[in-house]
Amino acid sequence: MTRNRRVERARSVVAMVVALIWIVPLVWSVATSFRAARDPVSGGLVWSEPPTLANFAEAWNSAPFPTYYVNTVIIVGGILLVQLITVILAGYAFGRLSFPGKQLLFALFLFQMMVPAAAFVVANYQTMRFLNLIDNRIAIMLPAFASGFGTFLMTQAFKALSSDFEDAARIDGASWWQVLWYVYVPLVRPSLVAFGVVSVCYHWNDFLWPLIVTNTPASRPLTVGLAAFTQSSESGEAWQLIMAGTLLTTVPLLVGFFVFQRAFINSFIQSGLR
């Protein structure tokens, strides 16, 4: 066996071990969510009673999960829609245009990626309070409308394109926005899909900022609603209910990944993300 072959097998073994370690909590959560209320959690994966869906029904009725779902979809979808517009325009400007202060502005966008999001919490909260947006879905969405990561990704994608496409469109009389929309955007679609996947996953799972700016279930997303549900007197230490509620919040992302798995992987490969 050659050295490269041994290294490849060693990497495969390490990847399998890491995957098993990662999947253990998920398997335990799924097993616990289907466990009957009278079946002790300490039994591990061994059930003394048949699995049941009663935990999901009780969890769904114990908290306003439909409201949490609607809020989350509106928040995630609204953020993604505005982000796609801003990162396309910013990426086109930094990647294809020349203007004074270009390098400085781009460095500021990169600086945003290096600073933890928690560092902006106080300033963002003061801004939302000044705008009277506390306990409003807009307060969760507004700070995320501009993305440093998305701007960087799209800038690199636009830079990698040949100028021949734009020259041909200009000769045909196309304006700058027609060049952008009909020529460049279709060519950078894999990068847009890759960014969309990252954005949806991040904001679907975001917890700290929504927790700070929401006070009532009417504006809470699933992550904050799940935290409130686990602390309520109804669930208490009923791990079956807590795990059922947790799966209710994660199932949409899991289903979306398995359904669009091939498209997700291809988008990351074509965009150059690793």
DRENTI-810207 format. One record per residue (C-alpha): x, y, z; residue number from 1; residue in three letters. Coordinates in steps of 0.2 Angstrom, whole numbers, plus 5000, padded with zeros to 4 digits. Example, Ala and Ser with C-alpha at 12.3 -4.5 7.8 and 13.67 -1.06 7.14 Angstrom:
2
PT;X;Y;Z;n;res
PT;5062;4978;5039;1;ala
PT;5068;4995;5036;2;ser
This chain:
274
PT;X;Y;Z;n;res
PT;5000;5000;5000;1;met
PT;5007;5017;4995;2;thr
PT;5009;5031;5007;3;arg
PT;4996;5042;4998;4;asn
PT;4984;5027;5000;5;arg
PT;4987;5026;5019;6;arg
PT;4985;5044;5021;7;val
PT;4969;5044;5012;8;glu
PT;4962;5029;5022;9;arg
PT;4968;5038;5038;10;ala
PT;4958;5053;5034;11;arg
PT;4943;5043;5030;12;ser
PT;4944;5035;5047;13;val
PT;4946;5051;5056;14;val
PT;4931;5059;5046;15;ala
PT;4920;5044;5051;16;met
PT;4925;5045;5069;17;val
PT;4921;5064;5069;18;val
PT;4904;5060;5060;19;ala
PT;4899;5047;5073;20;leu
PT;4904;5059;5087;21;ile
PT;4893;5073;5079;22;trp
PT;4878;5062;5076;23;ile
PT;4877;5054;5093;24;val
PT;4868;5069;5101;25;pro
PT;4856;5070;5086;26;leu
PT;4852;5051;5088;27;val
PT;4849;5053;5106;28;trp
PT;4837;5068;5103;29;ser
PT;4827;5059;5091;30;val
PT;4826;5043;5102;31;ala
PT;4821;5053;5117;32;thr
PT;4808;5063;5107;33;ser
PT;4799;5047;5103;34;phe
PT;4800;5040;5121;35;arg
PT;4784;5038;5131;36;ala
PT;4782;5050;5146;37;ala
PT;4783;5035;5158;38;arg
PT;4798;5028;5150;39;asp
PT;4814;5034;5159;40;pro
PT;4826;5044;5149;41;val
PT;4841;5035;5158;42;ser
PT;4836;5019;5148;43;gly
PT;4846;5026;5133;44;gly
PT;4841;5019;5116;45;leu
PT;4832;5005;5125;46;val
PT;4813;5008;5126;47;trp
PT;4802;4999;5138;48;ser
PT;4786;5006;5130;49;glu
PT;4782;5008;5111;50;pro
PT;4788;5024;5103;51;pro
PT;4775;5038;5102;52;thr
PT;4771;5054;5093;53;leu
PT;4762;5061;5109;54;ala
PT;4777;5071;5114;55;asn
PT;4776;5081;5097;56;phe
PT;4758;5085;5099;57;ala
PT;4760;5090;5117;58;glu
PT;4775;5101;5113;59;ala
PT;4766;5109;5098;60;trp
PT;4750;5113;5109;61;asn
PT;4761;5119;5124;62;ser
PT;4769;5134;5115;63;ala
PT;4764;5145;5100;64;pro
PT;4775;5136;5088;65;phe
PT;4765;5141;5072;66;pro
PT;4768;5159;5077;67;thr
PT;4787;5155;5079;68;tyr
PT;4787;5147;5062;69;tyr
PT;4779;5161;5053;70;val
PT;4791;5174;5062;71;asn
PT;4806;5164;5058;72;thr
PT;4801;5162;5039;73;val
PT;4797;5180;5038;74;ile
PT;4814;5185;5046;75;ile
PT;4825;5173;5037;76;val
PT;4816;5176;5020;77;gly
PT;4816;5195;5022;78;gly
PT;4835;5195;5027;79;ile
PT;4840;5184;5012;80;leu
PT;4830;5194;5000;81;leu
PT;4838;5211;5005;82;val
PT;4855;5203;5007;83;gln
PT;4854;5196;4989;84;leu
PT;4851;5214;4983;85;ile
PT;4864;5222;4994;86;thr
PT;4878;5209;4991;87;val
PT;4875;5209;4972;88;ile
PT;4876;5228;4971;89;leu
PT;4891;5229;4983;90;ala
PT;4900;5214;4975;91;gly
PT;4898;5222;4957;92;tyr
PT;4904;5239;4963;93;ala
PT;4920;5232;4972;94;phe
PT;4923;5219;4959;95;gly
PT;4920;5228;4942;96;arg
PT;4920;5247;4945;97;leu
PT;4934;5259;4950;98;ser
PT;4930;5274;4962;99;phe
PT;4939;5284;4975;100;pro
PT;4941;5275;4992;101;gly
PT;4937;5258;4985;102;lys
PT;4950;5249;4994;103;gln
PT;4946;5257;5011;104;leu
PT;4928;5253;5010;105;leu
PT;4931;5235;5005;106;phe
PT;4943;5234;5020;107;ala
PT;4929;5240;5031;108;leu
PT;4918;5226;5025;109;phe
PT;4932;5214;5028;110;leu
PT;4934;5221;5046;111;phe
PT;4916;5217;5049;112;gln
PT;4919;5199;5046;113;met
PT;4933;5199;5059;114;met
PT;4923;5207;5073;115;val
PT;4911;5195;5083;116;pro
PT;4893;5199;5081;117;ala
PT;4891;5201;5100;118;ala
PT;4902;5216;5099;119;ala
PT;4889;5226;5090;120;phe
PT;4874;5221;5101;121;val
PT;4874;5236;5112;122;val
PT;4876;5248;5098;123;ala
PT;4862;5239;5088;124;asn
PT;4851;5238;5103;125;tyr
PT;4852;5257;5106;126;gln
PT;4849;5260;5087;127;thr
PT;4833;5249;5088;128;met
PT;4827;5258;5104;129;arg
PT;4830;5275;5096;130;phe
PT;4819;5269;5081;131;leu
PT;4806;5262;5092;132;asn
PT;4808;5245;5085;133;leu
PT;4810;5234;5100;134;ile
PT;4800;5218;5100;135;asp
PT;4797;5219;5082;136;asn
PT;4803;5208;5068;137;arg
PT;4811;5222;5059;138;ile
PT;4823;5224;5074;139;ala
PT;4829;5207;5071;140;ile
PT;4831;5209;5052;141;met
PT;4838;5227;5050;142;leu
PT;4856;5224;5057;143;pro
PT;4858;5209;5045;144;ala
PT;4853;5218;5029;145;phe
PT;4872;5221;5024;146;ala
PT;4883;5206;5025;147;ser
PT;4902;5207;5025;148;gly
PT;4904;5189;5020;149;phe
PT;4892;5190;5006;150;gly
PT;4900;5206;4999;151;thr
PT;4917;5198;5000;152;phe
PT;4911;5182;4991;153;leu
PT;4902;5191;4978;154;met
PT;4917;5203;4975;155;thr
PT;4928;5188;4971;156;gln
PT;4915;5180;4960;157;ala
PT;4913;5196;4950;158;phe
PT;4932;5198;4949;159;lys
PT;4934;5181;4942;160;ala
PT;4923;5185;4927;161;leu
PT;4930;5191;4910;162;ser
PT;4927;5208;4904;163;ser
PT;4923;5202;4887;164;asp
PT;4905;5198;4893;165;phe
PT;4902;5216;4898;166;glu
PT;4911;5223;4882;167;asp
PT;4899;5213;4871;168;ala
PT;4884;5219;4880;169;ala
PT;4889;5237;4880;170;arg
PT;4891;5236;4861;171;ile
PT;4873;5230;4860;172;asp
PT;4868;5245;4869;173;gly
PT;4865;5238;4886;174;ala
PT;4865;5249;4902;175;ser
PT;4875;5245;4917;176;trp
PT;4860;5237;4926;177;trp
PT;4856;5227;4911;178;gln
PT;4874;5221;4911;179;val
PT;4873;5217;4929;180;leu
PT;4856;5208;4929;181;trp
PT;4856;5199;4912;182;tyr
PT;4875;5195;4910;183;val
PT;4884;5195;4927;184;tyr
PT;4870;5188;4939;185;val
PT;4867;5172;4929;186;pro
PT;4886;5169;4929;187;leu
PT;4888;5171;4948;188;val
PT;4872;5161;4952;189;arg
PT;4882;5147;4961;190;pro
PT;4890;5159;4973;191;ser
PT;4873;5167;4976;192;leu
PT;4866;5150;4980;193;val
PT;4881;5146;4992;194;ala
PT;4878;5162;5001;195;phe
PT;4860;5159;5002;196;gly
PT;4863;5143;5011;197;val
PT;4874;5150;5023;198;val
PT;4863;5165;5026;199;ser
PT;4847;5154;5029;200;val
PT;4856;5142;5041;201;cys
PT;4864;5156;5051;202;tyr
PT;4849;5167;5053;203;his
PT;4837;5152;5056;204;trp
PT;4849;5147;5071;205;asn
PT;4853;5164;5077;206;asp
PT;4848;5166;5095;207;phe
PT;4857;5180;5105;208;leu
PT;4851;5195;5095;209;trp
PT;4833;5190;5093;210;pro
PT;4833;5186;5112;211;leu
PT;4838;5203;5116;212;ile
PT;4826;5213;5105;213;val
PT;4810;5202;5107;214;thr
PT;4799;5202;5123;215;asn
PT;4783;5193;5117;216;thr
PT;4779;5177;5107;217;pro
PT;4772;5188;5093;218;ala
PT;4789;5193;5087;219;ser
PT;4800;5178;5093;220;arg
PT;4808;5166;5081;221;pro
PT;4809;5148;5084;222;leu
PT;4826;5148;5093;223;thr
PT;4820;5160;5106;224;val
PT;4803;5152;5107;225;gly
PT;4811;5135;5110;226;leu
PT;4821;5143;5125;227;ala
PT;4806;5150;5132;228;ala
PT;4797;5133;5130;229;phe
PT;4811;5123;5139;230;thr
PT;4810;5135;5154;231;gln
PT;4791;5135;5155;232;ser
PT;4783;5125;5170;233;ser
PT;4774;5114;5157;234;glu
PT;4790;5106;5150;235;ser
PT;4801;5108;5166;236;gly
PT;4813;5093;5166;237;glu
PT;4802;5083;5154;238;ala
PT;4816;5079;5141;239;trp
PT;4804;5070;5130;240;gln
PT;4795;5086;5127;241;leu
PT;4810;5097;5126;242;ile
PT;4818;5085;5113;243;met
PT;4802;5085;5103;244;ala
PT;4801;5104;5103;245;gly
PT;4819;5104;5098;246;thr
PT;4816;5093;5083;247;leu
PT;4801;5104;5078;248;leu
PT;4813;5118;5076;249;thr
PT;4827;5109;5066;250;thr
PT;4816;5098;5055;251;val
PT;4814;5111;5041;252;pro
PT;4833;5113;5039;253;leu
PT;4836;5095;5039;254;leu
PT;4822;5091;5027;255;val
PT;4828;5105;5016;256;gly
PT;4846;5099;5016;257;phe
PT;4842;5081;5012;258;phe
PT;4830;5087;4998;259;val
PT;4842;5099;4990;260;phe
PT;4858;5091;4996;261;gln
PT;4866;5089;4978;262;arg
PT;4862;5107;4974;263;ala
PT;4869;5113;4990;264;phe
PT;4886;5104;4987;265;ile
PT;4887;5109;4969;266;asn
PT;4884;5127;4974;267;ser
PT;4898;5127;4986;268;phe
PT;4910;5118;4974;269;ile
PT;4907;5129;4960;270;gln
PT;4908;5145;4971;271;ser
PT;4925;5139;4978;272;gly
PT;4919;5138;4996;273;leu
PT;4927;5124;5006;274;arg
